[in-house]
Amino acid sequence: MVQWTDSERKAIQAIWSKINKDAVGRRALARCLIVYPWTLRYFGSFGKLSDPASIMNNAKVAAHGKVVLNSLGLAVQNMDDIKRTYATLSVLHSEKLHVDPDNFRLFGDCLTIAVASHLGRAFTADIQAAWQKFLDVVISALGRQYH
């Protein structure tokens, strides 16, 4: 079990309260699909995703980015039990969707960039450290079924 300091909890909750989930979710997922094009294979039903502009303007990418961010909200609400909170999602991604677990980390990196861009100077190094720790726990929980 991860131990959270009071400052880490406050930082994560503060970040979460300032994020525009629609915009950041869309930007993070679009960035992931553009920067790591092999991740496109999981989104074949999303229509035309052949170039950055089509990815950025795709309504299904935007909608799924929002779904992912809303799911991340569950982790923010359950910071002391993220593994159990994400147990069903881990099984879904592993057994039904067959998502390569390395993609969770790739998305996490893209999400961090989107959050940093969204928050600007407020995304300080100590705030990022708490955010990265949080994402590492989420990524580990999502990958748990694979172990």
GROMACS elastic network, one bead per residue, 0.5 to 0.9 nm:
[ bonds ]
;  ai    aj funct       b0    kb
    1    80     6  0.75799   500
    1    81     6  0.79538   500
    1    83     6  0.88668   500
    2    79     6  0.87534   500
    2    80     6  0.73745   500
    2    81     6  0.89383   500
    2   137     6  0.77018   500
    3    80     6  0.81361   500
    4     7     6  0.80741   500
    4     8     6  0.59984   500
    4     9     6  0.62954   500
    4    79     6  0.83735   500
    4    80     6  0.83042   500
    4   130     6  0.89157   500
    5     8     6  0.51342   500
    5     9     6  0.63255   500
    5    10     6  0.86265   500
    6     9     6  0.51832   500
    6    10     6  0.61572   500
    6    11     6  0.85370   500
    7    10     6  0.50886   500
    7    11     6  0.59823   500
    7    12     6  0.85873   500
    7   130     6  0.83046   500
    8    11     6  0.50335   500
    8    12     6  0.61194   500
    8    13     6  0.84991   500
    8   126     6  0.88011   500
    8   127     6  0.77889   500
    8   129     6  0.84302   500
    8   130     6  0.51343   500
    8   131     6  0.79783   500
    8   133     6  0.87327   500
    8   134     6  0.86582   500
    9    12     6  0.52981   500
    9    13     6  0.61112   500
    9    14     6  0.84221   500
    9    76     6  0.88415   500
    9    79     6  0.82824   500
    9   130     6  0.79060   500
   10    13     6  0.51734   500
   10    14     6  0.58910   500
   10    15     6  0.84961   500
   11    14     6  0.50359   500
   11    15     6  0.60836   500
   11    16     6  0.84923   500
   11   126     6  0.86279   500
   11   127     6  0.58883   500
   11   128     6  0.87522   500
   11   130     6  0.65879   500
   11   131     6  0.75700   500
   12    15     6  0.51486   500
   12    16     6  0.60891   500
   12    17     6  0.86006   500
   12    76     6  0.73780   500
   12   127     6  0.76847   500
   12   130     6  0.65204   500
   12   131     6  0.59638   500
   12   134     6  0.74937   500
   13    16     6  0.50137   500
   13    17     6  0.61108   500
   13    18     6  0.87318   500
   13    76     6  0.68554   500
   13    77     6  0.87718   500
   14    17     6  0.51626   500
   14    18     6  0.64133   500
   14    19     6  0.88853   500
   15    18     6  0.53117   500
   15    19     6  0.63562   500
   15   115     6  0.82549   500
   15   119     6  0.81433   500
   15   123     6  0.82810   500
   15   127     6  0.81599   500
   15   131     6  0.80833   500
   16    19     6  0.54048   500
   16    20     6  0.86471   500
   16    21     6  0.86804   500
   16    73     6  0.77253   500
   16    76     6  0.76459   500
   17    20     6  0.83687   500
   18    21     6  0.89641   500
   18   118     6  0.88062   500
   18   119     6  0.76696   500
   19    22     6  0.86893   500
   19    23     6  0.83748   500
   19    24     6  0.69309   500
   19   115     6  0.71552   500
   19   118     6  0.72759   500
   19   119     6  0.77430   500
   20    23     6  0.55742   500
   20    24     6  0.59194   500
   20    25     6  0.81174   500
   20   118     6  0.81799   500
   21    24     6  0.53322   500
   21    25     6  0.55630   500
   21    26     6  0.82095   500
   21    65     6  0.82208   500
   21    66     6  0.59894   500
   21    67     6  0.89833   500
   21    69     6  0.59598   500
   21    70     6  0.72748   500
   22    25     6  0.54132   500
   22    26     6  0.61730   500
   22    27     6  0.86390   500
   22    62     6  0.71339   500
   22    63     6  0.77949   500
   22    65     6  0.71126   500
   22    66     6  0.50836   500
   22    67     6  0.88184   500
   22    69     6  0.79282   500
   23    26     6  0.52993   500
   23    27     6  0.61338   500
   23    28     6  0.85442   500
   23    62     6  0.78745   500
   23    65     6  0.83805   500
   23    66     6  0.79258   500
   23   114     6  0.89259   500
   23   118     6  0.88794   500
   24    27     6  0.51009   500
   24    28     6  0.59207   500
   24    29     6  0.84850   500
   24    65     6  0.77261   500
   24    66     6  0.80205   500
   24    69     6  0.80421   500
   24   111     6  0.74180   500
   24   114     6  0.58036   500
   24   115     6  0.65621   500
   24   118     6  0.72929   500
   25    28     6  0.52301   500
   25    29     6  0.61455   500
   25    30     6  0.84044   500
   25    61     6  0.88854   500
   25    62     6  0.69714   500
   25    63     6  0.83512   500
   25    64     6  0.77643   500
   25    67     6  0.78835   500
   25    68     6  0.68469   500
   25    69     6  0.56195   500
   25    70     6  0.87786   500
   25   111     6  0.74803   500
   25   114     6  0.81190   500
   26    29     6  0.53970   500
   26    30     6  0.59315   500
   26    31     6  0.83950   500
   26    56     6  0.76638   500
   26    61     6  0.63199   500
   26    63     6  0.72848   500
   26    64     6  0.75120   500
   26    66     6  0.65451   500
   27    30     6  0.51519   500
   27    31     6  0.59275   500
   27    32     6  0.85103   500
   27    56     6  0.74155   500
   27    62     6  0.78648   500
   27    65     6  0.76581   500
   27   110     6  0.83129   500
   27   111     6  0.79311   500
   27   114     6  0.62815   500
   28    31     6  0.51659   500
   28    32     6  0.62105   500
   28    33     6  0.87603   500
   28    65     6  0.71075   500
   28   107     6  0.69717   500
   28   108     6  0.83265   500
   28   109     6  0.85793   500
   28   110     6  0.51252   500
   28   112     6  0.80364   500
   28   113     6  0.75612   500
   28   114     6  0.55733   500
   28   115     6  0.83549   500
   29    32     6  0.50486   500
   29    33     6  0.62659   500
   29    34     6  0.86270   500
   29    56     6  0.89911   500
   29    61     6  0.68471   500
   29    62     6  0.77980   500
   29    64     6  0.79091   500
   29    65     6  0.55272   500
   29    68     6  0.87000   500
   29   107     6  0.68392   500
   29   110     6  0.73338   500
   29   111     6  0.76038   500
   30    33     6  0.51552   500
   30    34     6  0.61314   500
   30    35     6  0.85067   500
   30    52     6  0.79517   500
   30    55     6  0.59337   500
   30    56     6  0.56613   500
   30    57     6  0.89286   500
   30    58     6  0.88293   500
   30    61     6  0.67091   500
   30    62     6  0.79287   500
   30    65     6  0.80719   500
   30   110     6  0.88135   500
   31    34     6  0.50984   500
   31    35     6  0.58222   500
   31    36     6  0.80217   500
   31    52     6  0.86015   500
   31    55     6  0.87256   500
   31    56     6  0.82281   500
   31   107     6  0.83961   500
   31   110     6  0.61729   500
   31   111     6  0.84976   500
   31   114     6  0.84916   500
   32    35     6  0.53342   500
   32    36     6  0.55671   500
   32    37     6  0.76154   500
   32    39     6  0.74268   500
   32    40     6  0.89086   500
   32   103     6  0.88077   500
   32   106     6  0.68076   500
   32   107     6  0.57246   500
   32   108     6  0.89781   500
   32   109     6  0.84643   500
   32   110     6  0.58435   500
   32   111     6  0.84600   500
   33    36     6  0.53600   500
   33    37     6  0.51767   500
   33    38     6  0.75736   500
   33    39     6  0.57811   500
   33    40     6  0.57671   500
   33    49     6  0.86805   500
   33    52     6  0.84841   500
   33    55     6  0.75080   500
   33   107     6  0.88944   500
   34    37     6  0.54617   500
   34    39     6  0.86867   500
   34    40     6  0.84398   500
   34    51     6  0.76919   500
   34    52     6  0.59785   500
   34    55     6  0.74475   500
   34    56     6  0.88566   500
   35    38     6  0.89857   500
   35   110     6  0.88304   500
   36    39     6  0.58986   500
   36    40     6  0.79640   500
   36   103     6  0.89555   500
   36   106     6  0.79331   500
   37    40     6  0.55177   500
   37    41     6  0.81850   500
   38    41     6  0.61140   500
   38    42     6  0.86480   500
   39    42     6  0.61393   500
   39    43     6  0.78041   500
   39    99     6  0.88738   500
   39   100     6  0.89105   500
   39   103     6  0.72640   500
   40    43     6  0.53379   500
   40    44     6  0.69204   500
   40    49     6  0.77632   500
   41    44     6  0.58955   500
   42    45     6  0.83286   500
   42    97     6  0.77640   500
   42    98     6  0.87281   500
   42    99     6  0.73664   500
   43    46     6  0.54971   500
   43    47     6  0.82042   500
   43    49     6  0.86915   500
   43    61     6  0.85731   500
   44    47     6  0.66581   500
   44    48     6  0.85984   500
   44    49     6  0.85018   500
   45    48     6  0.89188   500
   45    60     6  0.89465   500
   46    49     6  0.74149   500
   46    58     6  0.77441   500
   46    59     6  0.84454   500
   46    60     6  0.58069   500
   46    61     6  0.71977   500
   47    58     6  0.80649   500
   47    60     6  0.83334   500
   48    51     6  0.83288   500
   48    54     6  0.64609   500
   48    55     6  0.75881   500
   48    58     6  0.78751   500
   49    52     6  0.75233   500
   49    53     6  0.83753   500
   49    54     6  0.53870   500
   49    55     6  0.50145   500
   49    56     6  0.87698   500
   49    58     6  0.76360   500
   50    53     6  0.84741   500
   50    54     6  0.65346   500
   50    55     6  0.72922   500
   51    54     6  0.54693   500
   51    55     6  0.63379   500
   51    56     6  0.87464   500
   52    55     6  0.50885   500
   52    56     6  0.60324   500
   52    57     6  0.85480   500
   53    56     6  0.51226   500
   53    57     6  0.61005   500
   53    58     6  0.84286   500
   54    57     6  0.52327   500
   54    58     6  0.58701   500
   55    58     6  0.52208   500
   55    59     6  0.87517   500
   55    61     6  0.69383   500
   56    59     6  0.85132   500
   56    61     6  0.75622   500
   56    62     6  0.79393   500
   57    60     6  0.89400   500
   57    61     6  0.79392   500
   57    62     6  0.78486   500
   58    61     6  0.53288   500
   58    62     6  0.64561   500
   58    63     6  0.87794   500
   59    62     6  0.50397   500
   59    63     6  0.60955   500
   59    64     6  0.85815   500
   60    64     6  0.59865   500
   60    65     6  0.83497   500
   61    64     6  0.52035   500
   61    65     6  0.60008   500
   61    66     6  0.86075   500
   62    65     6  0.51150   500
   62    66     6  0.63569   500
   62    67     6  0.87882   500
   63    66     6  0.51724   500
   63    67     6  0.63604   500
   63    68     6  0.88196   500
   64    68     6  0.61669   500
   64    69     6  0.85585   500
   65    68     6  0.51528   500
   65    69     6  0.62529   500
   65    70     6  0.86038   500
   66    69     6  0.50779   500
   66    70     6  0.60376   500
   66    71     6  0.84913   500
   67    70     6  0.50867   500
   67    71     6  0.61426   500
   67    72     6  0.86123   500
   68    71     6  0.50391   500
   68    72     6  0.62343   500
   68    73     6  0.87452   500
   69    73     6  0.63865   500
   70    73     6  0.50012   500
   70    74     6  0.70503   500
   71    74     6  0.53353   500
   71    75     6  0.72431   500
   71    86     6  0.88851   500
   72    75     6  0.52443   500
   72    76     6  0.66012   500
   72    77     6  0.88615   500
   72   138     6  0.80248   500
   73    77     6  0.62356   500
   73    78     6  0.85642   500
   74    77     6  0.50906   500
   74    78     6  0.60898   500
   74    79     6  0.83945   500
   74    82     6  0.81709   500
   74    85     6  0.71858   500
   74    86     6  0.84805   500
   75    79     6  0.55234   500
   75    80     6  0.86273   500
   75    81     6  0.79519   500
   75    82     6  0.55102   500
   75    83     6  0.89011   500
   75    85     6  0.69171   500
   75    86     6  0.78785   500
   75   134     6  0.86439   500
   75   138     6  0.70997   500
   76    79     6  0.54537   500
   76    82     6  0.84649   500
   76   134     6  0.85539   500
   77    80     6  0.87135   500
   77    82     6  0.89750   500
   78    81     6  0.54856   500
   78    82     6  0.58764   500
   78    85     6  0.70297   500
   79    82     6  0.56050   500
   79   134     6  0.83017   500
   80    83     6  0.87063   500
   81    84     6  0.56706   500
   81    85     6  0.61965   500
   81    86     6  0.87990   500
   82    86     6  0.60594   500
   82    87     6  0.84303   500
   82   137     6  0.72954   500
   82   138     6  0.65918   500
   82   141     6  0.65565   500
   83    86     6  0.53700   500
   83    87     6  0.60135   500
   83   137     6  0.80464   500
   83   138     6  0.75926   500
   83   140     6  0.79132   500
   83   142     6  0.76644   500
   83   144     6  0.77868   500
   84    87     6  0.50271   500
   84    88     6  0.80751   500
   84   141     6  0.79026   500
   85    88     6  0.75955   500
   85    89     6  0.83695   500
   85   141     6  0.84235   500
   86    89     6  0.51297   500
   86    90     6  0.60211   500
   86    91     6  0.86919   500
   86   138     6  0.78997   500
   86   141     6  0.60619   500
   86   142     6  0.61205   500
   86   144     6  0.89565   500
   87    90     6  0.51336   500
   87    91     6  0.64062   500
   87    92     6  0.87321   500
   87   141     6  0.70887   500
   87   142     6  0.71827   500
   87   144     6  0.76830   500
   87   145     6  0.75652   500
   88    91     6  0.51740   500
   88    92     6  0.61841   500
   88    93     6  0.86954   500
   88   142     6  0.88863   500
   89    93     6  0.60914   500
   89    94     6  0.84065   500
   89   141     6  0.89573   500
   89   142     6  0.66096   500
   90    93     6  0.53075   500
   90    94     6  0.60215   500
   90    95     6  0.83498   500
   90   141     6  0.70199   500
   90   143     6  0.60588   500
   90   144     6  0.64442   500
   90   145     6  0.54893   500
   90   146     6  0.79411   500
   91    94     6  0.51157   500
   91    95     6  0.56098   500
   91    96     6  0.74361   500
   91    97     6  0.89731   500
   91   142     6  0.82561   500
   91   143     6  0.88397   500
   91   144     6  0.84821   500
   91   145     6  0.57341   500
   91   146     6  0.83226   500
   92    95     6  0.55850   500
   92    96     6  0.51708   500
   92    97     6  0.62325   500
   92    98     6  0.80940   500
   93    96     6  0.59769   500
   93    98     6  0.56696   500
   93    99     6  0.54413   500
   93   100     6  0.83741   500
   93   101     6  0.83277   500
   93   142     6  0.78845   500
   93   143     6  0.85617   500
   93   145     6  0.86428   500
   94    97     6  0.61037   500
   94    99     6  0.59662   500
   94   100     6  0.77976   500
   94   101     6  0.79092   500
   94   142     6  0.87800   500
   94   143     6  0.79030   500
   94   145     6  0.64752   500
   94   146     6  0.63750   500
   95    98     6  0.56662   500
   95    99     6  0.84998   500
   95   145     6  0.84764   500
   95   146     6  0.88585   500
   96    99     6  0.84820   500
   98   101     6  0.86978   500
   99   102     6  0.84423   500
   99   103     6  0.72797   500
   99   104     6  0.86817   500
  100   103     6  0.57213   500
  100   104     6  0.79093   500
  101   104     6  0.55900   500
  101   105     6  0.75945   500
  101   139     6  0.83231   500
  101   142     6  0.77314   500
  101   143     6  0.56913   500
  101   146     6  0.75488   500
  102   105     6  0.55113   500
  102   106     6  0.65919   500
  102   107     6  0.88964   500
  102   143     6  0.85275   500
  103   107     6  0.60578   500
  103   108     6  0.83820   500
  104   107     6  0.51934   500
  104   108     6  0.60937   500
  104   109     6  0.87245   500
  104   138     6  0.88961   500
  104   139     6  0.58562   500
  104   140     6  0.88525   500
  104   142     6  0.75934   500
  104   143     6  0.79442   500
  105   109     6  0.62263   500
  105   110     6  0.86568   500
  105   135     6  0.84108   500
  105   136     6  0.80001   500
  105   139     6  0.64028   500
  106   109     6  0.52135   500
  106   110     6  0.64022   500
  106   111     6  0.86258   500
  107   110     6  0.50068   500
  107   111     6  0.59826   500
  107   112     6  0.85440   500
  108   112     6  0.61368   500
  108   113     6  0.86778   500
  108   132     6  0.84980   500
  108   135     6  0.65214   500
  108   136     6  0.83158   500
  108   139     6  0.77359   500
  109   112     6  0.51316   500
  109   113     6  0.64201   500
  109   114     6  0.87532   500
  109   132     6  0.88980   500
  110   113     6  0.51342   500
  110   114     6  0.62508   500
  110   115     6  0.86338   500
  111   115     6  0.60295   500
  111   116     6  0.84419   500
  112   115     6  0.50644   500
  112   116     6  0.59903   500
  112   117     6  0.84517   500
  112   128     6  0.81084   500
  112   131     6  0.79490   500
  112   132     6  0.78255   500
  112   135     6  0.88441   500
  113   116     6  0.50814   500
  113   117     6  0.60757   500
  113   118     6  0.84992   500
  114   117     6  0.50956   500
  114   118     6  0.60644   500
  114   119     6  0.86172   500
  115   119     6  0.60219   500
  115   120     6  0.82448   500
  115   123     6  0.78997   500
  116   119     6  0.52295   500
  116   120     6  0.56328   500
  116   121     6  0.80206   500
  116   122     6  0.81920   500
  116   123     6  0.55961   500
  116   124     6  0.86778   500
  116   128     6  0.82875   500
  117   120     6  0.53054   500
  117   121     6  0.87931   500
  117   123     6  0.84512   500
  118   123     6  0.87392   500
  119   122     6  0.55124   500
  119   123     6  0.56754   500
  120   123     6  0.58237   500
  120   124     6  0.85282   500
  121   124     6  0.63426   500
  122   127     6  0.80691   500
  123   126     6  0.81228   500
  123   127     6  0.57857   500
  123   128     6  0.62233   500
  124   127     6  0.51200   500
  124   128     6  0.60616   500
  124   129     6  0.85827   500
  125   129     6  0.61185   500
  125   130     6  0.88224   500
  126   130     6  0.65122   500
  126   131     6  0.86750   500
  127   130     6  0.53456   500
  127   131     6  0.62527   500
  127   132     6  0.86595   500
  128   132     6  0.59187   500
  128   133     6  0.84414   500
  129   132     6  0.51661   500
  129   133     6  0.62040   500
  129   134     6  0.86196   500
  130   133     6  0.51402   500
  130   134     6  0.62087   500
  130   135     6  0.87023   500
  131   134     6  0.50388   500
  131   135     6  0.61759   500
  131   136     6  0.85609   500
  132   135     6  0.50419   500
  132   136     6  0.60177   500
  132   137     6  0.86337   500
  133   136     6  0.50844   500
  133   137     6  0.64041   500
  133   138     6  0.87791   500
  134   137     6  0.52636   500
  134   138     6  0.63603   500
  134   139     6  0.86961   500
  135   139     6  0.59491   500
  135   140     6  0.83864   500
  136   139     6  0.51016   500
  136   140     6  0.60477   500
  136   141     6  0.85550   500
  137   140     6  0.50995   500
  137   141     6  0.61718   500
  137   142     6  0.86650   500
  138   141     6  0.50876   500
  138   142     6  0.61981   500
  138   143     6  0.86167   500
  139   142     6  0.51007   500
  139   143     6  0.61660   500
  139   144     6  0.85372   500
  140   143     6  0.51033   500
  140   144     6  0.60023   500
  141   144     6  0.50714   500
  141   145     6  0.81175   500
  142   145     6  0.72116   500
  142   146     6  0.85802   500
  143   146     6  0.54783   500
  143   147     6  0.72005   500
  144   147     6  0.56362   500
